[in-house]
Amino acid sequence: MPRPPARLVLALVLLLPPWALAVRRWWFVCDDAFISFRYARSWAEGQGLRFNPGEAPVEGFSNLLWVAVGALVHAAGLDQPTAMPALSAALGGLLWARALWVGHRELDLPLPALWAATAAVACAPGVAAWTTSGLETMPQLALTWLAVEGLWLARPGWLAPLALAGLVLVRTEGLAWAAVLLGTAALGRRRVGPSLLAVAAVAAVGLGLRRAWFDAWVSNTATTKVGLSPALVARGLAYVLRNLAEQPLLALGLALCGRAWRRAPAPALLTLPLAAVALAAVAMGVLVGGDFMPLGRLLVPAWLAAWLGLATALARLPRGAAAALAVAAVVAGQAPLLGLRAAPEGAWRALAFREPGSEGGTEARQWQHEVDNAETYRAQAPALRALTRPGELVVSGPIGVLGWELPDRRFRDLYGLVTPAVARQALTRLVMPGHDKQVPPTFFLAEAPAVLAAMSVQGAALRPALAPLGEDVVRMGIADRYAPALVRVLPDVDGQPRFVVAIRLAPEPALAWARWERDLDDPDRVFAVALEDPPHTGGSAAPSR
């Protein structure tokens, strides 16, 4: 007897409010997303996939399909930093609605268990935060789900090939994800021929286009980030263990999924493909040495297996025990927000994987750190615009927000994402995940950049805070060419003035150093710019003071 669809519709409706609240709470757009936005804007405006105008193209993104979507968004006249996270969130909502539907209608799991598992996972900070972010994490997750559906359930023959082709294009390592899904489908005796042909064709065309446009066989982002050493693997293991300790719902769900795999037919509950995806996510996190971004971004695909593990476990329990476990799952899902972690203090600290000084504490605090950083870089943009001319070169570590706000400036990034000279270096030491090949600003001295480095400071007592910076410039032996320059950014923050200081190429070094000394003692005379000023492409190169 068919189940009344009204109950399923009600479950979907009841899922929306907690999911929307969680996504709103963890909404953010990370700095790296603006790198993709800048590429998409250049593409839409006829410059091709190019970060720096007028320079040879470099593949400094890892999400071609998402950049293509961004180019369409820009061409339609929409604001990417607003539209792309919203589009990602919409895909997230559709994904969890689809999971609830499939779990009940096709996997025959009871609605209360499914609803509790779906709500707990979809609202977990490690999922909710990456539902937006501006990056391709949620599109990747949605394509993974569609590929699993297409390969393992009775679906139109075009769904799996289309989803797998999208997966190949949405991430640089997308071919590996497609291989995992195709391999498990072959083990489960599923039909993989058309999907295999689609993946091979898309991968071959993509490789040819990369070679033709970027003159490279491997993306620059992969060259920058990928290496292999025992220390790198150890750091990757710390990354995985620490995120599991801070997100016990993920660990619990994965354990329950493994139990379901042993006790139930794999095709019936999709445990084989989703468990394989989870293992691949963990393996990737270990092999690449982790990720500096918060809340376990590389582990997000594993949440699909956690969802299935929780749903199947709840479905088998008596009503009272299922309700208790559901409540425990919701609490465990919010562990990062509550500051809870499934590890003693000593073990948790031993699992630190970021550079000392860049740790936000818990992963939730690290998320806030990234949110604050994006705002800091946005405040630096009008100051750097005032200190440089269009076409001049700026050296920076973070280049996302700055690159987006300053579209007509060229950039060299210390981490090598869009700078092959950095990316091609040998990996000799571990600094921070994704940033191990970083170089000092002086690496680019031969190109005479207009700005060698920049930082933000707050408060009126400038000399105690900034005098050592001038000494560093002298110590580096570049004081005859470069001098610190100050710009005040309005409005003030909490009643305190905020400034941007840049080590700037000085045509008249003696005059520049004299201004620097004057500004340290008299902040009220520092040239000011307004944060609200719109970006422009012309104007003077620097304040005349």
N, C-alpha and C positions, 0 to 999 in steps of 0.2 A: 504494500500500500504506500503510495507516494507521500512523503512528508510534506506538510503544508509549508510553502515558501515563506509565509508571513513570519515564522519564527526566525528564519535565517535573515530576512530583511531587518527584523528588529535587532538581531545580534549585530548586524553591520552598523545600524544606526547608533546603537549603544557604544560601539567601539570608537566612533568618531570623536566625541568630546574628550575623553582622556588622552587619546592619541594627539589631537590638536593642541591640547594644553602642554603635553610633553614636548612636542616639536617647537611650540612657541617659546617654552622655557629654555631650550637648548639651541635656538636659532642662532646661527652665525655664518659669516662668510670669511673663510680663512685667506691669508695673504696669497697662498699659492694659487687660489682660484682666479685671482686677478691676472696671473700670468696667462692662463687660458683665455680670459676675457680680452686681453690685449691682442693675442694672436687672432682671435675671432674677429675683432674689430678691424685689424689690418686686412684680413681675408675679405671681409664684407666690403671694405673700401677700395679694393682692387690692388692691394700691395702684395697679395699672396700670404702664405703662412710664414710670417716674418715678424720677429720681435723688434728688431732695431731697423728703423726706416733707412733705406739706402745701403744696407749691408747684406752680405751673403746670408741666406736663410739658415737657421739652426733649429733643429727639432727640440725645443726646450719645453715641450708639453708631453704628457703621457696619455692623452685622452682624445684622439683624433675625432671620433664620432661626436663627443660632447663639444669640442671646439666648433665642429660643423654646425651643430645646433645653435651654439652661441652666435655664429656668423649670421644665421637666419634670423635670430632674435634681434641682432643689431640692425640688419637690413630692413627689418620690419619697423624700425624706429623705437624699439623698446630698450629699456635700461638693463643691461646684462646683470649688474650686481643685485638688481631687484628681481628680474624675471627668472634667472637661472636657478636660484635657490627655491623660488616658488614652484617652478616646473619640477625640480627634483622632489620637493615635498609632495606634489600631486602624484608623482610616480610611486612614492612611498605609501601614500594612502591607498592607491589602487592595488599595490602589491599585497598589503595586509588584508584588504578586503577580498582579494582573489584567494589568498591562502585560507582564509576562513571559509570561503565558498567551497573550494576544492576539498579541504579537510572534511567538511560535513557531507557534501553531496557525493564525493567519489571515494574518499578514504573511509567513510562510514564512521567517523568519530563523533561522539556526542557534542552538541553545541556548548553546553556549559564548560566542558573541558577545553574545547577549542577556543572559546571566547577568553577564558582565563589565560591560556598560554599565549594567545595572540596579543592580548592587551599587555601582559607582562613584558613580552619581548619588544613589541612596537614602542612601548613607553620607556624602555630602559635607556638611560643616558647614552650608552655606547651605540645605540641604534638611532635614537631621536636626534642626537647632535649631528650625525652623518646623514640624516634625512635631508638636511639642507647643505650647508658648507660651501656651496658653489662648485664643488667638485663632482666627479662622475660616480661617486660611491653608490648612491641609490640607483641610478640607471644600471650600473653593473649588476647590482643585486636583483633588480627586476628582470634583466635579460637572463640571468642565471636561472631564476625561477621558471621563466617561460621556456628555456631550453630543457629543463628537467621535465616540465609538463609535456613538451612536444616529443621527447624521447621515450618517456615512460608511461604516459597515459594516452588514451585514444583521442588524438588531436588531428586537425588537418595536417597533411603531409608537409605543408610549407612552414609550419610554425617553428619546428626545431632548426631547420637550415637557416631561417631568417634570424632567429634569436642567437644562434651560434655565430653567424656572420657579424651581427651587431656586437657580440662579446669580443670577437677578435679585434674590432675597431675601437671599442670603448676604452680599452686599456692596452698599454704597450705589451704587457705580458698576457694579453687576451688569448693568444694562441695556446698558451699553456692551460688556461682555464677550459678552453674548448676541448683540448686533448683529454683532460681529466673527465669531463662529462661524456665524451665519446667513448673513452676507454671503459668507464663503468657501464655504459649502455651496451657495449659489446659483450661485457661479462654477463650482463643480464639478458643476453640474446635479444636485444632490441634491434630494430632496423636502423642502421646508421649510414647506409650508402649515400643517400642524397645529402645528408648533413656533412658527411666527410668531404664530398665533392665541393659543397658550398664553402666550407672552411678553407679547403686547399686553394680554391679560386680566389677568395677574398684575401687570404694571406699572401698569395703570389702577386696579385695586383698591388696590394699595399706595399709590399717590399720593393716592387719595381718603381712605384711612385716615390717612395722614400729615396731611393737611389737617384732618381731623376731630379727631384727638387732639392733634397738636402745633401746630395752627394755623399751618402753614408748608407751602410747596411744596417746599422744599429742606431737607435735614437740616442740623442745626446744625454737625455735624462738617465737612460740605462747606463751609459758609459760613466756618468758622474756617480751614480749611486751603487752600482753593482761591483762587488769584489768578493773574495773568498779567503778566509783565514780562520784559524781556531778562535781567535779573540772576537772576530765578527760574529761567528756562530754562537759563542757564549753570550754576547750581548743580545743577540736575537732571542735566545732562550730566556734571558732575563726579561725581555720585553713581553714575551708570551706569558710567562709565569706571573709577572706583576699585574698584567691586565686581567688575568684570570682571578688573581687574588682580590683585585678591586672590583671585579664584576662577577661575583659568585654565581649569579643566575646563568651566565654563559657556561661556566664550568659545570654547574648542575645539569643544565640542558644537554650538554655534550655527553656527559656520563649517562644520562637517561636514554639518549639516542643510541649510544653503544649497546645498552641493555636491550633496547627494542630491536636492534639489528640481530642480536643473538636469538631472540624469542619469537620473532614474527617473520613471515615471508617478505623479503626485501622489496620486491616490486609493489606489493600491496600498500606499504607504508612509506615508500620512497626513501627508506633508510640508506640504501646503498649509495645512490647519487648524492644525497645531502650529506651523508657522513664523509664521502670522498671529497666533497667541496670543503667541508670543515677541516679535514686533514691537510688539504692543499693550502688553505689559508694559514694554518699553524706552521706548515713547512715553509711557506713564503716568509712569514714573519721571522722565523729563525734564520733562514739562509741569507736574507738581505740585511740582517743585523738590526731589525726593528725599524721603528718609524718615530720621528720626533713629534708628530702630531698627537693630540690627546685622545683618550678614550678608545684606544685600540682600533684605529681605522683599518689596518690590514686584516683584522680578525672579523670584520663585519660579515663577510660571506658565511662564517661559521654559525651566525645566529639563525640561519635557516634550519640547520640540524638541531640547534638548541630548541627552537620552536616545536619541531616534530617530537623531540624527546619529551618535552614537557607535556604536550598534548596527549601523547600515547600513555604516559605515566598517569596522568589525571584520569584518563578514560578507564583505566583498569582498577582504580581505587574505589572503595565504597564511598558513598556520598559525603559522609562527614570527614573522612580522611582526605578526600579530594578537595573539599573546601579548605581544609587546613593547609594543604600543600599549595593551593592556589594563592592563599593569603601570603604564605611564606615566599612564594615565587615573586609576587608583587613587591614585597619588602626587599628581597634579594636583588631585584632589578633596579631598585633605587639606591643601592648601596653606595655608588659614587657620590650621589647627591647628599646622602646622610653621613658621609665620611667613614663608612664601614669598610672593612676589608678582611678577607679570610686568610690572614697571615699575621704572625706576631711582628712587633715593631722591628726587631733586629733583622728578621728575614726580609721584611718589606723594604727596608733601607738597603739591604745587600743586593736587591734586585734593581737598583737604580740603573737606568740605561741612557739617560741624557747627560749632556755635559754639565759638570758641577756649576751651579749658578744659574742654569737655565731650567732647573726643575721647579715646577710650580708647587710641589708637595704632592698632593693627590692628583689623580687624573682630572678630577673636576676643577681643581684649581689651575691645572695646566690649560684646561679649556678657557678659563677666564683670562689667563695670561695671553693666550692667542687672540682673544677678543680685544683685549687692551692693546696688544701690539698693533693690530690692524688700525685702531684709532690713532695710535702714536704715529704710524707711517703716514696716515692721511693728513695729520697736522704738520708733518714735515714737508709735504708737497708744495704748499705755497711759498715756503721759505726757499726751497731749492729752485722753484720757478723764478724767484726774484734774483737768485744768485747765478743763474746760468742763462745762456741763449739757446734758442732752438738749434738742434743738431749737435750740441756739445755733449761731452761724455761725462757720465756720472757713475761712480763706483759705489756699490752698495752690496750688503749681504741680502736682505730682503728686497726683492724687486717687483713684487706683485702690485701692491697698492700704489707704490711710487711710479711704477711703469704705467699703470692705468691712468693715474692723475696727470702724468707728464708724457703725453703721447709723442711729442716731437723731440724729446731728449733720447739720446742713446745711452745704453747701460752696459756695464761690465759687472757681473755678479761674482761675489767672492766664493760662492758655492759651486759655480760651474754649470748651472742649469741651462743658461743660454750662452755660455762662453766656453767653446771647445778647448781653448788653451788650458783651462783649469780641469775640465772633464778628462782630458787625455793623460793627466798625470798618474803616476803609479800610486796605489793606495799604500801609504807607509805608516799611518797611525790612525787610531780611532778617536774621533772628536765627538760627533753626535750623529745619530742615524740620519742618513741622507745628506750629511754635510761633512763627510770625512775628508774630502779632498780640498777643503776650503783653504784659501791663500790669504796672505796679508794684503792690505790695499796697495802697498808698494810694488806688488807683483805687476801692476799696470802702469808704472811710472813712465815706461817708454812711450806710451800713447798720450802722455800729457793730459790726463783727464781734468776737466774743469773742477770737479769735486772729487776728492779722494776718499772722503768719509764724512758721515754726518751722524749726529746724535741729538736727542732731546733732553732738556733739563728744565726744572721748574723751581721757582723761588728767586728772590732778589739777590741773594748772597752768591754772586757769580764767581768771584775770585777764588774762594776756597774750593769750589767745585770744579773750576775749569782751568786754573793756572797749570795743573799738571799736564793738561792736554797740549798747551803751548810748549812745554818742556819736552814732550814726546816728539813733537814736530822737529824741534831743534836736534834732539837725540838721533832722529832718523836721517839727519843730514840733508833735509829738503827745505830748510827755512829760507834758502835763497830763491825758492820758486813757489812755495806754498805758505799760507798763513791761515790761522783760524779766522772765521768770520761769523758774526752773530746776527740773527734775525729774531725779532720778537713776533710771536704768533698770537693774534687776538681772536676770541676773547680770552681773558684770564680763566684759570681753572681753580675753583674754590678760593677765590680771592688772591691767588698766587700767580704771578706772571710766568709764562712759559716761553722758552727760547729754543731755537734750533741753532746748533753750532756746526759749521762745516769747515773741513780743511780744504781750502779753495786755492786754485791756481791764481797767483798774484802777479799781475804785470808790473806793479810797483811794490815790491815786497816791504820796503821800509815804511811806506805809507800804510800798508795793510796791517803791519805789526803795530804801528802807532795807534790805529783805530781799535785794534784788539785790546790793547792795554787801556785805552780810554773807556771802552765799553764795559770792561770788567769792573771798573770803579764807578761807572755812572750808567746803570741799566736803563734809566729813563731816556737816555739819548739814543738807545739802540733802534735802528730802523725797524718798523713794524709792518706786518701784512695781516690781512684778515683771512681766517680759515674759510669764511663763507664766500670769498672771492671766487668766481667761476674760473675754470681753466681757460687759458688763452694760448695762442701760438706765437705771439709776438711780444714786444715790450723790451725794456732795457735789460741788460745782462745782470746788473747788480745795483743795489742801492748806492746812490751817490751821497756820501756823507762827509 
